[in-house]
Amino acid sequence: MKIIGLIGGLSWESTATYYTEINRGVREVLGGLHSAKLLLHSFDFAEIAALQTEAGWPEAGQRLADAGRNLEASGADCLLICSNLMHRVAPAVQSACGVEVIHIADALGEALQAAGVKSPLLLATRSVMEEPFYLDRLREGFGMQALVPDAQDRQEINRIIFDELVRGVISPQSKAVYLEAVRKGRQAGADSVVFACTEIGLLLSPADMDCPSFDTAKLHAQAAVAFALNLTPSQR
């Protein structure tokens, strides 16, 4: 079994999901008392969140790259950045490290292709919904014409993530906001919904949707299990 390196604490609420899903995935494949071989670097998220500005992104990239190098030096065979938004600095982490950074958008794109969808609605932080680092990777790598909510909904979805979800606050009112954005996205032509923030799965579930949904935290964890256990696509 290969060793998985997690760059987490981005926030720890979703890092806990990664830990659970990766270990569950290994146990489902190997059975018995098996669990994953993991290394974790957990950031103080307040320090990283303060760097999520145009001026701060280079330092954020350096900090995550340093974490990746430390995990690699400790024996990690691959790296996962446990956040969609922080994949904005994934190229800096990959260039600093000699092991593969398993990209969350690639895990998502493969799942979208396998499901045969073409126009997913992204629910995410504003940067993920608006900036090219994520949307372009889905379009260029997987042919996905992702849709996003309107500007007002993007602002409110982003606020709920940072004011509530990363702090472990789960509100029925906020869930209603997200479901209304989904309703409007479906009317605009979305054929599926993506939880493109790793905390959104704490608020929404596939049972809330009238279409296919994709939880990026779980998909990313599944990709890590496949890497660690050398699983073929048919074995996943």
Residue pairs with C-beta under 8 A, 6 or more apart in sequence:
1 26
1 36
1 37
1 228
1 229
2 37
2 77
2 78
2 227
2 228
2 229
2 230
3 37
3 38
3 39
3 75
3 76
3 77
3 228
4 22
4 36
4 37
4 38
4 39
4 76
4 77
4 78
4 80
4 224
4 227
4 228
5 38
5 39
5 40
5 41
5 68
5 71
5 72
5 74
5 76
5 77
5 78
5 79
5 80
5 99
6 15
6 18
6 19
6 38
6 39
6 40
6 41
6 71
6 79
6 80
6 82
7 41
7 43
7 64
7 67
7 68
7 71
7 79
7 80
7 81
7 82
7 86
7 93
8 15
8 18
8 40
8 41
8 42
8 43
8 82
9 15
9 41
9 42
9 43
9 44
9 45
9 48
9 82
10 43
10 45
10 48
10 81
10 82
10 83
10 85
10 86
10 198
11 45
11 83
11 166
11 167
11 199
12 42
12 45
13 165
13 166
13 167
13 168
13 199
13 202
14 82
14 83
14 166
14 198
14 199
14 201
14 202
14 217
15 40
15 42
15 82
17 198
17 201
17 202
17 217
17 218
17 221
18 80
18 82
18 198
18 217
18 220
18 221
18 224
19 38
19 40
21 217
21 218
21 221
21 222
22 36
22 38
22 221
22 224
22 225
23 35
23 36
23 38
25 36
25 221
25 222
25 224
25 225
26 34
26 35
26 36
26 225
26 228
26 229
27 34
27 35
29 225
29 229
29 231
29 235
30 229
36 224
36 225
36 228
37 228
39 71
39 74
39 75
39 76
41 67
41 70
41 71
43 63
43 67
45 166
47 63
48 60
48 63
48 86
49 162
50 56
51 57
51 59
51 60
51 63
52 60
52 85
52 127
57 88
57 89
60 86
60 89
61 89
61 92
61 93
62 92
64 81
64 86
64 89
64 92
64 93
65 89
65 92
65 93
65 95
65 96
65 97
66 96
68 79
68 93
68 96
68 97
68 101
69 96
69 97
71 79
72 79
72 97
72 98
72 99
76 99
77 99
77 227
77 228
78 99
78 100
78 101
78 102
78 224
78 227
78 228
79 93
79 97
79 99
79 100
79 101
79 102
80 101
80 102
80 104
80 220
80 224
81 87
81 89
81 90
81 93
81 101
81 104
82 198
82 217
82 220
83 104
83 198
84 104
84 105
84 124
84 125
84 128
84 134
84 196
84 197
84 198
84 216
85 124
85 125
85 127
85 128
85 197
87 103
87 104
87 105
87 133
87 134
88 127
88 131
88 133
88 134
90 101
90 103
93 101
94 100
94 101
100 227
102 220
102 223
102 224
102 227
103 137
104 198
104 216
104 219
104 220
105 134
105 137
105 138
105 141
106 137
106 141
106 223
107 216
107 219
107 220
107 222
107 223
108 138
108 194
108 196
108 214
108 216
108 219
108 220
109 137
109 138
109 141
109 142
109 144
110 142
110 223
111 214
111 219
112 120
112 138
112 142
112 144
112 192
112 194
112 214
113 142
113 143
115 192
115 212
115 214
117 144
117 191
117 192
117 212
118 143
118 144
118 145
118 191
119 144
119 145
119 146
119 147
119 189
119 190
119 191
119 192
120 138
120 144
120 146
120 147
120 190
120 191
120 192
120 193
120 194
120 214
121 146
121 147
121 148
121 149
121 181
121 182
121 185
121 186
121 190
121 192
121 193
121 194
122 128
122 129
122 134
122 135
122 146
122 147
122 148
122 194
122 196
123 129
123 149
123 157
123 178
123 181
123 182
123 193
123 194
123 195
123 196
123 197
123 200
123 204
124 134
124 157
124 161
124 194
124 196
124 197
124 200
125 158
125 161
125 162
125 197
126 154
126 155
126 157
126 158
128 134
128 196
128 197
129 148
129 149
129 154
129 157
129 158
129 196
130 148
130 154
134 196
135 146
138 144
138 146
139 145
139 146
146 194
147 185
147 188
147 189
147 190
148 154
149 157
149 181
149 184
149 185
150 184
153 177
153 180
153 181
153 184
156 177
157 177
157 178
157 181
160 171
160 174
160 177
160 178
160 203
161 197
161 199
161 200
163 169
164 170
164 171
164 174
165 197
165 199
165 200
165 202
165 203
166 199
168 202
170 202
170 203
174 203
175 203
175 204
175 208
178 200
178 203
178 204
179 204
179 208
182 190
182 193
182 209
185 193
186 210
186 211
190 211
191 211
191 212
192 211
192 212
192 213
192 214
193 209
193 211
193 212
193 213
193 214
194 213
194 214
194 216
195 201
195 204
195 213
195 214
195 215
195 216
195 217
196 216
197 216
198 216
198 217
198 220
199 217
200 215
201 215
201 217
201 218
204 213
206 213
206 215
222 236
225 231
226 235
226 236
